[in-house]
Amino acid sequence: MTNTLKNLLCSSAFMMALALVVSLATYFFDVFPAEVLNQGVRTRLTILGLALMMTLSLSRIPAKKLSLTYRPKDLTRGVLLGMALAAAVPLAGYFLMKDTWQGYAEGLVFIAAAPFAASVAPLSFILRGDVEHAARTTIYTYIIALAWIPAVIWLILGEIVDMRLLVLTVVTIIGIPLLISRLLTQVKIQPTAMAIVLNCTIFLLVWLSVSTANFKDTDATMLIAFLAIAALRTFGLGTALNVVEQQKGIAWSERVTDVLMVSYRNKGIALALCAATLAAPLIPLAMVAIATSIVVEVSWVVCMDSVVFSKKRMEIALAREQNGLRLP
């Protein structure tokens, strides 16, 4: 029983799915303690929880081989995939929906601005990807994100966002964790303990945010549109990139990591930025797009583990690579 519980707590997919179920139950049964956890408290808890999670995640990335001259093509490809290409789908969705579903569509901008999840490195290990490539690209992507996030949100949302709060929030959830994490790289942390802490923090962040999303006033057409955008951004982009890189002869391990970078976003950053910088009446509306994105991404992670990057596919791919062949 104890081992089963520990395994469940260590499973990011399970904890995200559970958080979503609990959040929706809290919302639809109207049991969220809004009097105690008002918007200000939720925002502060979200920012602090994400800062802790980012510090722990980034601290596991060593400083070795961070030179820009080491594997520069892989680094450039990873940054472009994880930031520019990954942002294209939600931004296209925003521009198509912004006039029809104003307020709700803004959530897509926060998804577009967020970099890929800091957990891409451990997920690369789990899915037998290139952990070194994932670690290096994560560090540089998050450094670039210090400027990328404010630029994207300011250019698109402009005056409806408090830019002073936006910059302060970005520094708090990315800049400070980047600095502190460099001091913690040599500190030994049990992987199981860290996984449990990170997943429980994710659970808290999702519950605090999704429980207040305005689903009751969201029509079915809008939800279907958000689900379609999220599916295109995850299943669509991820599968297409995997096929293209196969045809280009890119090694299995690098493909795994590249697909994770392009399809697995940091929803915590999107949630924190949305809660901290939008006007209070807009927050529950914008949260709907982020909440639906979580549903699809949980399904995508499970699909990658069991189908796209299954052990059987890996064995076939590696055997072909050793023989100088490409997958058909």
C-alpha positions, 0 to 999 in steps of 0.5 A: 500500500505504501509503495503504491501510494509513493508510486502514484505521488511520483507520477506526474501524469497521475497527479496532474489528472487528479488535480484536474478532477479535484479542481473541477469537483471543487468548482462544480460543487461550489466548495472552494474556500473563496473567503479564505483563499481570495484572489490575492492569497491565491496569486501569492501562493501560486507564485511562491509554489511555482518559484519553489518548483522551478528552483528544485527542477533547475537545480538538478541541471548541472553546469557541465557543458553549458558552453555555447560552442558545445553542440550549438546546432542542437541548442539552437534547434531546441530553443526555436522549437520550444519557444517560437514553433510551440507558440505558433498554434496558441497565438494563431488560436488567439487571433482567430478567437479574440473578437468572438470570445474576448477574455477567454482567448487571452489564456492562449497568450499565456500558454504561448509565452510560457517556455517548455516545462522544466521537467523536460529533462527528467521526462527525457530520461524516463522516455529514453531521450537525450538528457544532456540536450534537454538540460542544456536547452532548458537553462538557455531557454529559461534565460531567454524567457526572462525577455521573451515572456514580457515581450510576447505578452506586451506586444499582444495583450498590451494595456490589459496586463500590468507590465510592472507586475508581469516583469516582477512575476517573471523575475520571481518565478524564473530569474531568482530560481535560476540563480538559486538553483545554481547554488543547489546543484551539488546538494543531494536530493533523493529523486523520489522525494523531489518528485513527490514535492514537485508533483504535490506542488503542481497539484496545489497550483492546478487546484488553486487556479483551475478551481476558479476558472469560469466553466459555467458560462463557457459554451460547448463550442468554445471548449471544443475550440480550446481542446482542438487548439491544445490537441493540435499543439501537443498531438499535432505538433509533436507527431509531425515533428517526430515524423520530420526528424525521423526522415531527416535521420535525427537520432532517437534520443534527440527526437524524444527531447525535441518533441517534448520541448515543442509539445510540453508547456510549463502550465505553472508559469502560464497559471502564475502569469495569468493570476498575477497580471490580469484584472480580477474579472478576466482571470476566471475567463482566461483560466479556461484555456489553460485548464483545457490545455492541462487535460490534453497534455496529460493525455499526450504524456501518457500517449508518448510513454505508451505509444509514440516513444514506447520501449518497442519503438525505441528498440526498433529505432536504435537497431535501425540507427546502428545499421545506418537505416532510417525509420520508414 
